[in-house]
Amino acid sequence: MATGTVSGKEKDERGCLLELTWRGKEPIDLPSGEQRRFLEDGDEIIMKGFCEREGFRRIGLGECRGRIVPA
């Protein structure tokens, strides 16, 4: 997911994969040793999150999973 804007001015402030790889021009290294620029067929994406603040109840957003499949 992306907002359409770069998350921050500095390289370590980039958020989504498209930002992290600077539109595919700067690949990232995965723990497996692979390099990636974009998502690939077979990749599974898991998004989950929550919000919390002192004095308020924590709100969970649950989990959303999806797999990239060839068209």
C-alpha positions as CSV (number, residue, x, y, z in Angstrom):
1,M,0.0,0.0,0.0
2,A,1.2,3.5,-0.7
3,T,-0.2,7.0,-0.2
4,G,1.1,8.4,-3.4
5,T,3.7,10.5,-1.7
6,V,7.2,9.6,-0.3
7,S,6.9,9.0,3.4
8,G,9.9,11.1,4.4
9,K,12.9,13.0,3.0
10,E,15.6,10.6,4.2
11,K,16.2,7.1,2.8
12,D,15.4,5.5,6.2
13,E,12.0,7.2,6.2
14,R,10.7,5.4,3.1
15,G,7.6,3.3,3.8
16,C,6.2,1.1,1.1
17,L,8.2,-1.3,-1.2
18,L,7.9,1.1,-4.1
19,E,9.6,3.8,-2.0
20,L,12.1,1.5,-0.4
21,T,13.4,0.5,-3.9
22,W,13.0,4.0,-5.3
23,R,10.6,2.8,-8.0
24,G,12.7,-0.3,-8.7
25,K,16.0,1.5,-9.2
26,E,17.5,0.5,-5.8
27,P,16.8,-3.2,-5.0
28,I,16.6,-4.2,-1.3
29,D,18.2,-7.3,0.2
30,L,15.9,-9.9,1.8
31,P,17.0,-12.1,4.7
32,S,17.1,-15.1,2.2
33,G,19.8,-13.3,0.2
34,E,17.5,-12.5,-2.6
35,Q,17.3,-8.9,-4.0
36,R,13.9,-7.5,-4.8
37,R,12.6,-4.4,-6.6
38,F,8.9,-5.3,-6.8
39,L,6.5,-8.0,-5.6
40,E,6.6,-11.2,-7.6
41,D,4.2,-14.0,-8.4
42,G,3.8,-16.3,-5.4
43,D,4.6,-13.6,-2.8
44,E,2.3,-13.4,0.2
45,I,1.5,-10.1,1.7
46,I,0.4,-9.8,5.3
47,M,-0.8,-6.5,6.7
48,K,-1.8,-6.1,10.3
49,G,-1.8,-3.2,12.7
50,F,-3.2,-1.4,15.7
51,C,-3.5,2.0,17.3
52,E,-3.0,2.7,20.9
53,R,-2.5,5.7,23.1
54,E,-2.2,6.0,26.9
55,G,-5.6,6.4,28.5
56,F,-7.4,4.9,25.5
57,R,-8.3,1.4,24.5
58,R,-6.1,-0.3,21.9
59,I,-7.8,-0.8,18.6
60,G,-6.7,-3.7,16.4
61,L,-7.2,-3.7,12.6
62,G,-7.0,-7.5,12.3
63,E,-5.0,-9.2,9.6
64,C,-5.3,-9.1,5.9
65,R,-3.5,-11.6,3.7
66,G,-3.1,-11.8,0.0
67,R,-1.0,-13.7,-2.5
68,I,0.3,-12.4,-5.9
69,V,-0.8,-14.7,-8.6
70,P,0.0,-14.6,-12.4
71,A,-2.7,-13.0,-14.5
